Amino acid sequence: ASGGDHPAATELVQALVNAAQDPAVRGWLMAELAEYTHPLNAVEAQQILKSAHALNRQLLRPHAGIAYQRLPPLSGEQAATSISYLRSQFKQPNELVVAANAIADDLAFRPNSYKKFHRALRDAAMFLGMQGQLPESEFGAGPDVLWAIGGLRYFVIECKNEATTDTVNKKDCNQLAGSANWFTTRYDATCAAVPLMVHPSAAFERASTPPPNTRVMTDVGLPAFRAAFLAFCSSIAGLHQFGSPKDVAALLNAHRLIPDALLAAYTSPATKR
């Protein structure tokens, strides 16, 4: 390519793309292919980049943007979905424990950590038998994190884990409201969403207007959720093949990780300061 032979460069990279097994690696290689294709056909390069982004969401989005892909509702019971996901990801119990600890470590209020926090919260949903998505980073619009929690219900989540104030300011409140509105434009009236803010405080500034039914995971709720998540994963790792649906359902209930129990145990209603 540096010598001007872009057709030969694209052939070489295309061969690597064809041989790649891991979707994230394949996506990265396709992004490289798009770069070599651009001098030959800019439109085709953008289409390749779009396909690359579908495989690896951390890649640069194409100029035309990515059409939003709705997060599908759960197709089965939460416990069974959790088992299926964990079995697909981990062969040994210690692998699950290591991964769970990495997620829990990122679920913390600390500076310069929002990207890791978003991914950890998305991944936690998958461990718990729900669906997770990062609409803002993956598609350029929407909430930081979206959970599908079953029964056409969702959590629309804005994460302010880098915040240090004792109130939620108007700007952050408006961002949550915007994400709640975004949900209504992307999902039909059969779907319902709970607006959820991660912030040290559940108190909103007087000038702000949080969306109806807003919940906040505070500096009390987040550590409690993290502990429950770790305890659940540790228990699952101790079960043969990560347990049966009955076993896992009992653990989800015991650790209050069923959606409604999770909201009651680890979040607080929004208040006005």
Helices and strands as residue ranges (DSSP letters): H 6-19, H 23-37, H 42-55, H 78-89, H 93-106, H 114-127, E 131-133, H 135-139, E 145-150, E 153-159, H 170-186, E 192-198, E 203-204, E 215-217, H 221-237, G 240-242, H 245-254, H 259-266, E 268-269, E 271-272
